[in-house]
């Protein structure tokens, strides 16, 4: 788990592809994740280098594409990032597993997230199911969810959309 003193180095090491404006927003987001008790910033470290991160929050409203709040008992992943030089080494998988453990430790029924291009990866490696297509800033993305037990969803049909 990251601490306040990890935020600046995480931003410095994982934001090389961002312009200055996006880098500032990224820093603010990570700072919130280490300060607030309902969320965490999980980092992956290789020696002294931060090579990945996973942002998780106990509760977040689902996109407007879904009626109601079908995942009100689920935690939400709001970011997964692995340094391009360290991909395909299991770092992202380790971060996802640790995020799932985090959610289970807090008694959450499952985990949901929105992804642009990794839906098949989440489905194949972790058992996430596509729930809906959503549009964020003009880009089509897939909302994915995973129940930690068979009885986790109050309405199981939501995963068959």
C-alpha positions in Angstrom: 0.0 0.0 0.0 1.3 3.4 -0.9 1.9 6.1 1.6 1.8 9.9 1.2 5.6 9.9 0.6 5.2 7.5 -2.3 2.8 9.8 -4.3 5.4 12.1 -5.9 7.7 9.3 -6.9 4.8 7.3 -8.3 3.8 10.2 -10.5 7.3 10.9 -11.6 7.9 7.3 -12.6 4.6 6.5 -14.2 3.5 9.7 -15.9 6.1 10.0 -18.7 3.3 9.7 -21.3 1.3 12.6 -19.8 1.4 16.3 -20.5 1.8 18.7 -17.5 -1.9 19.2 -17.1 -2.7 15.5 -16.9 0.3 14.9 -14.7 -1.2 17.4 -12.2 -4.6 15.7 -12.2 -2.9 12.4 -11.8 -0.9 13.6 -8.7 -4.2 15.0 -7.2 -5.9 11.7 -7.7 -3.1 9.6 -6.2 -2.9 12.0 -3.2 -6.6 11.5 -2.5 -6.1 7.7 -2.6 -3.5 7.7 0.1 -5.3 10.2 2.3 -8.9 9.0 2.4 -9.9 5.9 4.4 -12.4 4.6 1.8 -9.7 4.1 -0.9 -6.2 2.9 -1.4 -3.3 3.2 -3.9 -1.6 -0.1 -4.3 1.8 0.1 -5.9 4.1 -2.5 -7.4 7.8 -2.0 -6.8 10.9 -3.5 -8.5 13.9 -2.6 -6.4 13.7 1.2 -6.0 11.4 1.7 -9.0 7.7 1.9 -8.9 6.5 -0.1 -11.9 2.7 -0.2 -11.5 -0.3 0.9 -9.6 -3.9 -0.1 -8.8 -6.4 2.5 -7.5 -9.4 1.1 -5.6 -12.3 2.7 -3.8 -14.9 1.1 -1.5 -17.9 2.5 -3.3 -18.5 4.5 -6.5 -21.7 5.3 -8.5 -21.8 3.3 -11.7 -22.1 5.1 -15.0 -25.5 6.3 -16.0 -25.8 3.5 -18.6 -26.9 1.2 -15.7 -30.2 1.9 -14.0 -30.0 2.1 -10.2 -26.9 1.0 -8.4 -26.5 -2.7 -9.1 -23.0 -2.7 -7.6 -23.6 -0.7 -4.4 -21.9 -3.5 -2.4 -18.9 -3.7 -4.8 -15.6 -2.0 -4.6 -14.4 -0.2 -7.8 -11.1 -0.2 -9.5 -10.5 3.3 -10.9 -7.1 2.8 -12.3 -4.6 0.1 -13.3 -1.3 1.2 -14.8 1.9 -0.8 -15.4 5.0 0.9 -16.8 5.4 -0.1 -20.5 8.9 -1.6 -19.8 7.4 -4.0 -17.2 4.3 -5.3 -19.0 3.7 -9.0 -19.6 5.6 -10.0 -16.4 2.6 -10.6 -14.2 2.7 -7.2 -12.5 -0.8 -6.2 -13.6 -2.2 -9.5 -12.6 -0.6 -9.2 -9.1 -2.1 -5.8 -8.7 -5.6 -7.0 -9.7 -5.3 -9.9 -7.2 -4.2 -7.6 -4.4 -7.1 -5.2 -5.3 -9.5 -8.1 -5.0 -8.1 -9.1 -1.7 -8.4 -5.5 -0.5 -12.1 -5.5 -1.4 -12.7 -8.9 0.2 -11.0 -7.7 3.4 -13.6 -4.9 3.6 -16.5 -7.3 3.1 -17.3 -6.2 -0.5 -19.4 -8.5 -2.6 -17.3 -8.0 -5.7 -15.3 -5.6 -7.8 -16.3 -3.6 -10.9 -14.3 -1.5 -13.3 -14.4 0.2 -16.7 -11.9 -0.7 -19.4 -11.2 0.5 -22.9 -9.2 -2.4 -24.4 -8.6 -5.0 -21.7 -12.0 -6.6 -21.3 -10.9 -10.0 -22.6 -7.8 -9.9 -20.3 -10.0 -9.4 -17.2 -12.4 -12.1 -18.3 -9.8 -14.7 -19.2 -7.5 -14.3 -16.3 -9.8 -13.2 -13.4 -13.4 -14.2 -14.4 -14.8 -10.7 -14.8 -17.9 -10.5 -16.9 -18.9 -7.7 -19.3 -22.0 -5.9 -18.0 -22.5 -3.0 -20.3 -20.9 -0.8 -22.9 -20.5 2.8 -21.7 -19.2 6.0 -23.3 -16.7 8.1 -21.5 -15.4 11.2 -23.2 -16.6 9.9 -26.6 -14.8 6.6 -26.2 -16.7 3.2 -26.0 -15.6 1.2 -23.0 -16.7 -2.0 -21.3 -18.0 -2.1 -17.7 -16.8 -5.4 -16.2 -17.7 -6.9 -12.8 -16.7 -9.9 -10.7 -18.7 -11.4 -7.9 -16.7 -13.0 -5.1 -19.5 -15.5 -4.4 -22.5 -16.9 -6.3 -24.9 -15.0 -4.1 -23.2 -11.6 -4.3 -25.5 -9.8 -6.7 -28.9 -8.7 -5.6 -29.9 -9.1 -9.3 -27.8 -11.7 -11.0 -29.4 -10.8 -14.4 -27.3 -7.6 -14.5 -24.3 -9.6 -15.6 -26.0 -11.2 -18.6 -26.5 -7.8 -20.4 
